[in-house]
């Protein structure tokens, strides 16, 4: 290979790249702080005051930041920078269950401005009608906030293919083939719409919460659907061909006498469990159902079957991935605890003591809002990277 070929293979930072990176870092610091001085920006980023001045002057010209005198009781009042008052809010929607689409509206600093939910009025309501109800509620809240919406994040229980703006393999059939990004771009008038797999987002939040070193993790979620995600020792999720890795709800756990397969989701998902229960348990909130465990025969038998199936799946997944840690999560924390207890007992029975020391099983620590916050920062970072690029200040396209 010639020296010229070797040079072309290397990624080299140009002056434009360095200036772009400095601009992004400075603007991120301004967005994250209530106010900050030029001296503080220079010290925090290890660059000269002259470089800060040039970048800040551009940001002021672009209308992204404002400068004002700091309130100070003594001496000369220094000038401080803050993000323009027109920016902004970020809308996060959670489609993990179609019975109730939850949403949070954050301000640009990450504070919650509004939160709420929109549920199905009846079983005949379509997903389009439920989404419309949610958007209508959010718009009503946004009218009171009066800042520009700079982005939208959506949690989806399915695989999203951005090239076609299509959802496939969704937990809810109604979501399949839904052009969700097109809908939300039109409704909120922003191009910054980020579609995030709900299990990947939750697994990532748990990984950051638990990891102190280079640990691997398998995350299992048991809610209305069942999903999973393996995160390797480098902190990267394994996505697989067609982005389908981790869809453990589709594991076949046994075959019926007639030869039809039974998938894990049919035994473990909360929706399927409730369908098997007699009245009045099938109409109860699931946390109330779990409290009847050990008291009512049908409830006990059904939850035993579910937790045993989950334990068996986790046992097999340990042999496939050999994770340092297993995280079990559910919107019903008592159900997650039941699965963990059954899995620990199953592991003790079928693993020898030395192997048990290499894997621990824990309940998820992050709440839904903690995960939503992480997705909010992702959307905000995307907006920052695009906002600093204008026709007069071209750095090139960044992801």
Helices and strands as residue ranges (DSSP letters): H 3-9, H 15-32, H 38-45, H 49-61, E 65-69, E 79-83, E 87-94, E 100-107, E 112-119, H 127-145, E 148-156, E 159-161, E 166-168, G 173-175, H 180-188, E 193-197, H 198-210, E 217-222, E 226-231, G 241-243, G 248-250, E 252-255, E 261-263, H 264-268, H 270-276, G 281-283, H 286-291, H 297-321, E 325-329, H 333-350, H 353-356, E 360-363, H 368-387
